[in-house]
Amino acid sequence: MPKYTLLLIISCALFLSACTSKPKEDDKTIFSYNEMAGISSLDPAQAINFENIWPVNQLFNGLVQMDDKMNVIPGLAHKFSISENGLVYTFHLRNDVFFHDNPCFEGGRGRKVNAKDFVFSFDRLYDPKVSSATTLLSNIDRTEKTNYKGFEALDDSTFRITLKQPFAAFLSILTMKFFSVIPYEAIDYYKQDFRRNPVGTGPFVFKLWEEGTKLILLRNANYYEVDENNKSLPYLDAVSVSFVRDRETAFMELLGGKFDMLSGADAFNTNEVLDKNGDLKDSYAQKFYLQKQTFLKTDYIGFLIDESIPIVKNSPLRLKAVRQAINYGFDRDKLIKYLRSNVGEPAHAGFIPMGMRSYDTAKVKGYYYSPDKVRELLALAGFPNGKGLPEITMYATDNYKEQVEFIQAQLSENNIKIQVSIEKPTVLKQAVNSCEYTMFKKSWVGDYADEENFMSLFYSKNFSPQGVNYFHYNNPEFDKMYETAQIENDDQKKIELYQKMDQMIIEDAPVIPLYYDQVVRLVHHHVKDLGSNPMNLLNLKTVKKVKETK
């Protein structure tokens, strides 16, 4: 749809929805961005990827939220308490929060949020047809002890959650968009179509979604949050999301002013826009600024190492020395410099990425490029100079083709023969979950800001396909530390536990940490106060747009 037609639609929508004096059309502030991958649902219960999470974050709120420094702060709960035994969480709700106006309510006016709404919203997550968050609820105590109610509304403004066992990261989990509040009226009214008719409490209200074409959100005039000067948030009048799939077309639209931002290193040609140091080239710096931020994301190559699985029994990857040799067999620094335009940091520590409290290269010592170590380890494994070492197949998706071929070439120089097989994302995901591949390229993005989320990939009770331990790594000592860390409330002790666990993963080598990614955004200078955070959440409630001087 042409740019001006879309702006006309938004302007008309703003005009019709205004309930105070109408500002001039030129004063409208609309933030526009592109989502190449498209959006599949606006139901927070289905906010499983950034494409969905970003708009959902504008539409919904939860009990608590994460600030840009990854601190858990109050959300719809103005205060909360945790029992001494760490099992009972009590939340006291604000009394000034209303659901968006919507036909699902009597008279079309949104009503006040109460504790029963949270009981309804959280109970709804147990339905696997509704949400993929069911595993996050496994620690909720729904036994006879709580009268089979893990979630309780003690009164209209008090909500209680009871856990089976203490879990130090629980508040961080509650910042995930799965745990947003929704009204039962909207589910009764829209039923399965709630995914495209969202009703929440957030700073923006749903207006229009033409799947594959555009999404329009309007300012929520009744939003509860204010700035330090007591001015109502948000500042923007609207948010517009487009779904241009072609990268070059989207980049031209950014240059032409249709978009205010492009996000992600894959969203534009980094070699064109960034210099060899990963900074914005002067030719683009006049019009844009570059946001680069630590991202809680580790890109890695995984190994399936469970010898009870037939394809592992005779695989050289069952041998720790071979896995360690592969870790030493290529240059991570060159990979970042030449293939990623210095976006990201080479993974010379553990699996836990930069940005987490336990990240410390002095405490967790990872791998570096060393042909000498490769030779030493191959000989130890019984393959001197690679003699007798079978060829290994590494599986990846097309967007990582250059990276895995770079690794393949360097390993070949060190007498480790790798065959690369490029698969469709759905095929790779299913095959890895089903233990069909012994070597595969994947990444892990933190679901919440706690090291536990990254270490959960190596816990033996999380074996795939039910869990995320795709390697079938099994180490009782690791498991014991993992379980201890979950209930440890002393931050320093917990950090030390995670550092020991991370070093253990490096030494056992069920994975090859490649690099710690970065959030990268190319933003027009007229956009002000666009926050950036290691969770890569898009928060537009405090964003402003100023007129460009000509």
C-alpha positions as CSV (number, residue, x, y, z in Angstrom):
1,M,0.0,0.0,0.0
2,P,1.4,3.5,-0.9
3,K,2.9,5.5,2.0
4,Y,0.4,8.3,1.7
5,T,-2.6,6.1,1.6
6,L,-1.4,4.4,4.9
7,L,-0.8,7.8,6.5
8,L,-4.3,8.9,5.5
9,I,-5.8,5.8,7.1
10,I,-4.0,6.4,10.3
11,S,-4.9,10.1,10.3
12,C,-8.5,9.3,9.8
13,A,-8.4,6.7,12.6
14,L,-6.8,9.2,14.9
15,F,-9.4,11.9,14.1
16,L,-12.3,9.5,14.8
17,S,-10.8,8.2,18.0
18,A,-9.9,11.6,19.5
19,C,-11.9,12.6,22.5
20,T,-10.4,16.0,23.1
21,S,-9.6,18.9,20.9
22,K,-8.2,17.8,17.6
23,P,-4.6,18.7,16.8
24,K,-3.5,19.7,13.4
25,E,-2.7,16.8,11.0
26,D,0.9,18.0,10.7
27,D,1.2,17.5,14.5
28,K,0.5,13.8,14.4
29,T,3.5,11.7,15.5
30,I,3.5,8.2,14.0
31,F,6.3,5.8,14.6
32,S,6.8,3.4,11.7
33,Y,8.9,0.3,11.5
34,N,9.2,-2.8,9.3
35,E,8.8,-6.4,10.3
36,M,10.3,-8.6,7.6
37,A,9.2,-11.9,9.2
38,G,5.6,-10.9,9.6
39,I,3.4,-11.3,12.7
40,S,1.4,-14.5,13.4
41,S,-0.6,-13.4,16.5
42,L,-1.3,-10.4,18.8
43,D,-2.3,-12.7,21.7
44,P,0.3,-12.4,24.4
45,A,-0.1,-16.1,25.1
46,Q,1.5,-16.7,21.7
47,A,4.3,-14.1,22.0
48,I,7.0,-16.6,21.3
49,N,9.2,-14.5,19.0
50,F,10.3,-10.9,18.6
51,E,7.9,-10.4,15.6
52,N,5.0,-11.0,17.9
53,I,6.5,-9.7,21.2
54,W,7.2,-6.2,19.9
55,P,3.6,-5.2,19.1
56,V,2.3,-7.2,22.1
57,N,4.5,-5.1,24.3
58,Q,2.7,-2.0,23.1
59,L,-0.7,-3.5,23.8
60,F,-0.4,-5.3,27.1
61,N,1.0,-5.1,30.6
62,G,1.9,-7.6,33.3
63,L,2.3,-7.6,37.0
64,V,6.0,-6.5,36.7
65,Q,8.2,-5.2,33.9
66,M,11.9,-5.1,33.0
67,D,13.6,-1.7,32.7
68,D,16.4,-1.1,30.2
69,K,19.0,-2.1,32.8
70,M,17.3,-5.5,33.3
71,N,15.9,-4.7,36.7
72,V,12.5,-6.0,37.6
73,I,10.2,-3.1,38.5
74,P,6.5,-2.7,39.3
75,G,4.0,-2.9,36.5
76,L,0.3,-3.3,37.1
77,A,1.3,-4.4,40.6
78,H,2.5,-1.3,42.4
79,K,4.2,-3.5,45.1
80,F,4.8,-7.1,45.8
81,S,6.2,-9.4,48.5
82,I,7.8,-12.8,48.7
83,S,7.3,-15.1,51.7
84,E,10.4,-16.2,53.7
85,N,10.3,-19.7,52.3
86,G,10.3,-18.2,48.7
87,L,7.1,-20.0,47.8
88,V,4.3,-17.4,48.0
89,Y,4.3,-14.2,45.9
90,T,1.7,-11.6,46.7
91,F,1.0,-8.7,44.3
92,H,-0.9,-5.5,45.2
93,L,-2.5,-4.1,42.0
94,R,-2.9,-0.5,41.0
95,N,-6.5,0.8,41.1
96,D,-6.2,3.1,38.1
97,V,-5.7,0.6,35.2
98,F,-8.5,0.0,32.7
99,F,-8.8,-2.3,29.7
100,H,-9.0,-0.6,26.3
101,D,-12.4,0.4,25.1
102,N,-13.8,-2.4,23.0
103,P,-17.1,-3.8,21.8
104,C,-16.6,-6.9,24.0
105,F,-17.5,-4.7,27.0
106,E,-20.9,-3.5,28.0
107,G,-21.4,-0.1,26.3
108,G,-18.0,-0.5,24.7
109,R,-16.1,1.1,27.6
110,G,-13.1,-0.7,29.1
111,R,-13.5,-1.7,32.7
112,K,-11.0,-1.6,35.6
113,V,-8.6,-4.4,35.9
114,N,-8.9,-6.6,39.0
115,A,-7.1,-9.7,40.5
116,K,-9.6,-12.1,39.0
117,D,-8.4,-11.0,35.6
118,F,-4.9,-12.3,36.4
119,V,-6.3,-15.6,37.6
120,F,-8.2,-15.9,34.3
121,S,-5.2,-14.9,32.2
122,F,-2.7,-17.2,34.0
123,D,-5.1,-20.2,34.1
124,R,-5.6,-19.8,30.3
125,L,-1.9,-20.5,29.7
126,Y,-2.4,-24.1,30.8
127,D,-4.2,-24.9,27.6
128,P,-1.5,-26.1,25.1
129,K,-3.8,-25.0,22.3
130,V,-3.6,-21.5,23.5
131,S,0.0,-21.0,24.6
132,S,3.5,-22.5,24.4
133,A,4.2,-21.2,28.0
134,T,3.0,-24.4,29.7
135,T,6.5,-25.5,30.8
136,L,7.0,-22.1,32.5
137,L,4.0,-23.0,34.8
138,S,5.4,-26.4,35.9
139,N,6.5,-25.0,39.3
140,I,3.0,-23.5,40.2
141,D,1.5,-25.4,43.1
142,R,-1.9,-26.6,42.0
143,T,-2.1,-29.4,44.6
144,E,-4.4,-30.0,47.6
145,K,-2.1,-27.8,49.6
146,T,-3.5,-24.7,47.7
147,N,-6.9,-26.2,47.2
148,Y,-5.7,-26.9,43.6
149,K,-5.3,-23.1,43.0
150,G,-1.9,-21.9,42.2
151,F,-3.3,-18.5,41.4
152,E,-5.7,-16.7,43.8
153,A,-7.5,-13.4,43.9
154,L,-7.6,-12.6,47.6
155,D,-9.7,-9.5,46.8
156,D,-10.1,-7.2,43.9
157,S,-6.6,-5.7,44.3
158,T,-4.6,-8.6,45.7
159,F,-3.3,-11.5,43.6
160,R,-1.3,-14.5,45.0
161,I,0.9,-17.1,43.3
162,T,2.1,-20.2,45.2
163,L,5.1,-22.2,43.9
164,K,6.0,-25.9,44.6
165,Q,9.6,-24.9,45.3
166,P,11.6,-21.7,45.5
167,F,12.8,-20.3,42.2
168,A,15.0,-17.2,42.4
169,A,14.3,-16.2,38.7
170,F,10.5,-16.3,39.1
171,L,10.0,-12.5,39.0
172,S,12.1,-12.3,35.8
173,I,9.9,-15.0,34.2
174,L,6.8,-12.8,35.0
175,T,8.2,-10.0,32.9
176,M,7.6,-12.2,29.8
177,K,4.6,-11.1,27.7
178,F,2.9,-14.5,28.2
179,F,1.9,-13.2,31.6
180,S,0.0,-10.1,30.5
181,V,-3.5,-9.5,31.8
182,I,-6.4,-9.9,29.4
183,P,-10.2,-9.6,30.0
184,Y,-12.4,-12.7,29.9
185,E,-15.0,-10.7,28.0
186,A,-12.6,-10.4,25.0
187,I,-12.1,-14.2,24.9
188,D,-15.8,-14.8,25.1
189,Y,-16.5,-12.3,22.4
190,Y,-13.7,-13.0,19.9
191,K,-13.0,-16.6,20.8
192,Q,-10.2,-18.0,18.5
193,D,-10.1,-14.7,16.7
194,F,-8.7,-12.9,19.8
195,R,-5.2,-13.3,18.1
196,R,-6.2,-10.6,15.7
197,N,-8.5,-8.6,18.0
198,P,-6.3,-7.9,21.0
199,V,-7.7,-6.1,24.1
200,G,-5.2,-5.1,26.7
201,T,-4.1,-2.3,29.0
202,G,-1.0,-1.1,27.2
203,P,0.1,2.4,26.0
204,F,-1.4,1.7,22.6
205,V,-4.7,0.4,21.4
206,F,-5.3,-2.0,18.5
207,K,-6.9,-0.3,15.5
208,L,-6.2,-2.3,12.3
209,W,-4.3,-5.4,11.1
210,E,-4.2,-6.4,7.5
211,E,-2.1,-9.5,7.7
212,G,1.0,-9.3,5.5
213,T,0.3,-5.6,4.8
214,K,0.1,-3.4,7.8
215,L,-0.7,-3.1,11.5
216,I,-1.9,0.2,13.1
217,L,-1.9,0.9,16.9
218,L,-3.3,4.2,18.3
219,R,-2.4,6.1,21.5
220,N,-4.2,4.9,24.6
221,A,-5.6,8.2,26.0
222,N,-6.4,6.3,29.3
223,Y,-3.0,4.8,29.9
224,Y,-2.0,4.9,33.6
225,E,1.7,5.7,33.4
226,V,3.1,9.3,33.4
227,D,6.6,10.8,33.0
228,E,8.6,12.6,35.6
229,N,6.7,15.8,34.8
230,N,3.4,14.1,35.4
231,K,2.7,14.1,31.6
232,S,0.6,11.2,30.3
233,L,2.4,8.5,28.3
234,P,2.7,7.6,25.5
235,Y,3.9,10.7,23.5
236,L,3.3,9.2,20.1
237,D,-0.1,9.3,18.4
238,A,0.2,6.0,16.6
239,V,2.5,3.1,15.7
240,S,2.5,1.7,12.1
241,V,4.1,-1.7,11.3
242,S,4.7,-2.8,7.7
243,F,5.7,-6.2,6.4
244,V,8.1,-5.7,3.6
245,R,9.9,-9.0,3.1
246,D,12.6,-7.8,0.7
247,R,15.6,-6.3,2.6
248,E,16.7,-3.9,-0.2
249,T,13.1,-2.6,-0.6
250,A,12.8,-2.0,3.1
251,F,16.1,-0.2,3.2
252,M,15.0,2.1,0.4
253,E,11.8,2.8,2.3
254,L,13.9,3.8,5.3
255,L,16.0,6.1,3.2
256,G,12.8,7.6,1.7
257,G,11.4,8.3,5.2
258,K,8.6,5.7,5.3
259,F,10.2,3.9,8.2
260,D,11.7,5.5,11.3
261,M,13.9,2.4,12.1
262,L,15.2,-0.9,10.8
263,S,16.3,-3.4,13.4
264,G,18.7,-6.3,13.2
265,A,21.9,-7.0,11.3
266,D,19.8,-8.9,8.8
267,A,17.5,-6.0,8.1
268,F,20.1,-4.0,6.1
269,N,23.4,-4.5,4.3
270,T,25.9,-4.0,7.1
271,N,28.8,-3.9,4.7
272,E,27.1,-1.0,3.0
273,V,26.1,0.9,6.1
274,L,28.9,0.1,8.6
275,D,32.6,0.6,8.4
276,K,35.3,-2.0,9.2
277,N,35.0,-1.2,12.9
278,G,31.2,-1.7,13.0
279,D,30.5,2.0,13.2
280,L,28.0,4.0,11.0
281,K,29.6,5.3,7.9
282,D,29.7,9.1,7.6
283,S,27.5,9.0,4.5
284,Y,24.6,7.6,6.7
285,A,25.5,9.4,9.9
286,Q,24.0,12.7,8.7
287,K,20.5,11.2,8.6
288,F,20.6,8.2,11.0
289,Y,22.1,7.1,14.3
290,L,23.2,3.6,15.1
291,Q,22.1,1.8,18.3
292,K,24.4,-1.1,19.3
293,Q,23.6,-2.8,22.5
294,T,24.6,-6.0,24.2
295,F,22.0,-8.7,23.4
296,L,21.3,-11.7,25.6
297,K,21.8,-14.1,22.7
298,T,24.5,-16.7,22.1
299,D,25.1,-18.2,18.7
300,Y,26.5,-21.7,18.9
301,I,27.1,-25.0,17.2
302,G,25.7,-27.9,19.2
303,F,26.8,-31.6,19.4
304,L,24.5,-34.5,20.1
305,I,26.6,-36.6,22.6
306,D,24.3,-39.1,24.1
307,E,25.9,-42.5,23.3
308,S,22.6,-44.3,23.9
309,I,21.4,-42.8,20.6
310,P,22.4,-45.0,17.6
311,I,23.8,-42.2,15.5
312,V,26.2,-41.1,18.3
313,K,27.6,-44.6,19.1
314,N,30.2,-44.5,16.3
315,S,30.4,-40.8,15.9
316,P,33.8,-39.1,16.7
317,L,31.7,-36.4,18.4
318,R,31.1,-38.7,21.3
319,L,34.8,-38.0,22.2
320,K,35.3,-34.9,24.3
321,A,38.8,-34.4,22.8
322,V,37.4,-34.2,19.3
323,R,34.8,-31.7,20.4
324,Q,37.4,-29.6,22.1
325,A,39.6,-29.8,19.0
326,I,36.8,-28.4,16.8
327,N,36.4,-25.6,19.4
328,Y,40.0,-24.6,18.9
329,G,40.0,-25.1,15.1
330,F,38.7,-21.8,13.8
331,D,39.1,-18.0,14.4
332,R,36.1,-16.4,16.0
333,D,37.6,-13.0,15.8
334,K,37.9,-13.2,12.0
335,L,34.4,-14.6,11.8
336,I,33.0,-11.5,13.6
337,K,35.2,-9.0,11.7
338,Y,34.8,-10.2,8.1
339,L,31.3,-11.9,8.2
340,R,29.4,-9.8,10.7
341,S,31.0,-6.3,10.2
342,N,32.1,-6.4,13.9
343,V,28.5,-6.8,15.1
344,G,28.7,-9.1,18.1
345,E,31.6,-10.2,20.3
346,P,33.6,-13.4,19.8
347,A,32.7,-16.0,22.3
348,H,35.9,-16.4,24.3
349,A,34.2,-17.1,27.5
350,G,31.3,-19.5,28.1
351,F,27.8,-20.1,26.9
352,I,26.3,-17.4,29.1
353,P,26.5,-14.1,27.1
354,M,27.8,-10.7,27.7
355,G,25.3,-8.6,29.6
356,M,24.6,-11.2,32.3
357,R,26.0,-10.7,35.8
358,S,28.1,-13.8,35.8
359,Y,29.9,-13.0,32.5
360,D,33.6,-12.6,33.3
361,T,36.4,-13.7,31.0
362,A,38.7,-13.9,34.0
363,K,36.5,-16.5,35.7
364,V,35.2,-18.4,32.7
365,K,37.9,-19.1,30.1
366,G,36.7,-20.3,26.7
367,Y,38.3,-21.2,23.4
368,Y,40.5,-19.4,21.0
369,Y,42.1,-20.3,17.7
370,S,45.0,-22.7,18.2
371,P,46.2,-25.1,15.5
372,D,48.7,-26.5,18.1
373,K,45.8,-27.4,20.5
374,V,43.9,-29.0,17.6
375,R,46.8,-31.3,16.8
376,E,47.3,-32.2,20.5
377,L,43.7,-33.0,21.0
378,L,43.2,-35.0,17.8
379,A,46.3,-37.1,18.8
380,L,44.8,-37.6,22.2
381,A,41.5,-38.8,20.6
382,G,43.4,-41.3,18.5
383,F,43.4,-39.3,15.2
384,P,47.0,-37.9,14.8
385,N,46.9,-35.1,12.3
386,G,43.3,-36.0,11.6
387,K,44.3,-39.5,10.2
388,G,41.3,-41.8,10.5
389,L,38.9,-39.1,11.6
390,P,35.6,-39.6,9.7
391,E,34.0,-36.7,7.9
392,I,31.4,-34.9,10.0
393,T,28.2,-33.3,8.7
394,M,27.2,-29.9,10.1
395,Y,23.6,-28.8,9.6
396,A,22.6,-25.1,9.3
397,T,20.0,-22.8,7.7
398,D,20.7,-20.6,4.7
399,N,21.2,-17.4,6.7
400,Y,24.2,-18.9,8.4
401,K,25.7,-20.4,5.2
402,E,28.7,-18.0,5.1
403,Q,29.5,-18.6,8.7
404,V,29.5,-22.4,8.6
405,E,31.4,-22.5,5.4
406,F,34.1,-20.2,7.0
407,I,34.3,-22.6,9.9
408,Q,34.4,-25.6,7.5
409,A,37.3,-24.1,5.6
410,Q,39.3,-23.3,8.7
411,L,38.7,-26.8,10.2
412,S,39.8,-28.3,6.9
413,E,43.1,-26.5,7.2
414,N,43.5,-28.3,10.6
415,N,42.7,-31.8,9.3
416,I,39.1,-31.8,10.4
417,K,36.8,-32.5,7.5
418,I,33.3,-31.1,7.7
419,Q,30.5,-31.4,5.2
420,V,27.9,-28.6,5.3
421,S,24.2,-29.4,4.8
422,I,21.9,-26.4,4.4
423,E,18.3,-27.1,5.6
424,K,15.0,-25.3,5.8
425,P,14.5,-23.8,9.3
426,T,11.5,-26.0,10.0
427,V,13.4,-29.1,8.9
428,L,16.4,-28.2,11.1
429,K,14.3,-27.5,14.1
430,Q,12.4,-30.7,13.9
431,A,15.5,-32.8,13.3
432,V,17.4,-31.3,16.2
433,N,14.5,-31.8,18.5
434,S,14.3,-35.4,17.4
435,C,18.0,-36.1,17.8
436,E,18.6,-36.7,14.1
437,Y,21.7,-34.5,13.7
438,T,25.0,-34.8,15.6
439,M,26.3,-31.3,14.7
440,F,24.1,-28.3,14.1
441,K,24.1,-24.5,14.1
442,K,21.6,-22.8,16.5
443,S,21.3,-19.8,18.8
444,W,19.7,-19.1,22.1
445,V,18.0,-15.9,23.0
446,G,17.3,-15.2,26.7
447,D,13.6,-15.5,27.5
448,Y,14.2,-13.6,30.7
449,A,17.2,-11.9,32.3
450,D,18.6,-14.7,34.4
451,E,21.6,-17.1,33.8
452,E,19.3,-20.0,34.7
453,N,17.6,-19.6,31.3
454,F,20.9,-20.3,29.5
455,M,22.1,-23.1,31.8
456,S,18.7,-24.8,31.4
457,L,19.9,-26.1,28.0
458,F,22.3,-28.4,29.8
459,Y,20.1,-29.7,32.6
460,S,19.6,-33.5,32.2
461,K,15.9,-33.3,33.0
462,N,15.4,-31.0,30.0
463,F,16.3,-33.5,27.3
464,S,14.7,-32.8,23.9
465,P,12.2,-33.3,22.4
466,Q,10.3,-32.3,25.6
467,G,13.0,-29.9,26.7
468,V,15.7,-27.7,25.3
469,N,18.8,-29.9,26.1
470,Y,19.3,-30.7,22.4
471,F,22.8,-32.1,23.2
472,H,21.5,-34.7,25.8
473,Y,24.3,-33.5,28.0
474,N,24.2,-35.3,31.3
475,N,26.4,-34.4,34.2
476,P,25.2,-35.0,37.8
477,E,27.6,-32.5,39.2
478,F,26.2,-29.8,36.8
479,D,22.7,-30.8,37.7
480,K,23.3,-30.4,41.4
481,M,24.7,-26.9,41.0
482,Y,21.9,-26.0,38.6
483,E,19.3,-27.0,41.2
484,T,21.2,-25.2,44.0
485,A,21.3,-22.0,42.0
486,Q,17.6,-22.0,41.4
487,I,16.9,-21.6,45.2
488,E,19.9,-19.5,46.0
489,N,18.9,-15.9,47.0
490,D,22.4,-14.6,47.7
491,D,23.3,-12.9,44.4
492,Q,27.1,-13.4,44.7
493,K,26.8,-17.1,45.5
494,K,24.5,-17.5,42.6
495,I,26.9,-15.8,40.2
496,E,29.7,-18.0,41.4
497,L,27.6,-21.1,40.9
498,Y,26.8,-20.1,37.3
499,Q,30.4,-19.3,36.6
500,K,31.4,-22.8,37.7
501,M,28.6,-24.4,35.6
502,D,29.6,-22.3,32.6
503,Q,33.3,-23.4,32.9
504,M,32.1,-27.0,33.2
505,I,30.2,-26.7,29.9
506,I,33.3,-25.3,28.2
507,E,35.5,-28.2,29.4
508,D,32.9,-30.9,28.5
509,A,32.3,-29.1,25.1
510,P,28.7,-30.2,24.2
511,V,28.6,-26.9,22.3
512,I,30.8,-24.4,20.4
513,P,30.0,-20.9,21.6
514,L,30.6,-18.8,18.5
515,Y,29.6,-15.2,19.4
516,Y,27.5,-13.1,21.7
517,D,25.2,-11.1,19.5
518,Q,24.3,-7.4,19.7
519,V,21.0,-5.5,19.2
520,V,21.5,-3.3,16.1
521,R,19.1,-0.6,15.0
522,L,19.4,2.0,12.3
523,V,17.2,5.0,13.5
524,H,16.3,8.3,12.0
525,H,17.6,11.4,13.9
526,H,14.1,12.7,14.4
527,V,13.4,9.8,16.7
528,K,14.2,10.6,20.3
529,D,14.4,8.6,23.5
530,L,14.2,5.2,21.8
531,G,15.4,2.9,24.6
532,S,17.6,-0.1,24.0
533,N,18.1,-3.1,26.3
534,P,19.8,-6.5,26.3
535,M,16.4,-8.3,26.0
536,N,15.8,-6.5,22.6
537,L,12.4,-5.4,23.7
538,L,10.8,-2.5,21.8
539,N,9.3,0.0,24.2
540,L,7.6,2.9,22.5
541,K,5.7,4.6,25.3
542,T,8.5,7.2,26.0
543,V,9.5,7.7,22.3
544,K,9.2,11.2,20.8
545,K,9.5,12.4,17.2
546,V,10.7,15.9,16.4
547,K,10.4,17.8,13.2
548,E,13.6,17.7,11.1
549,T,15.1,21.1,10.3
550,K,15.5,21.6,6.6
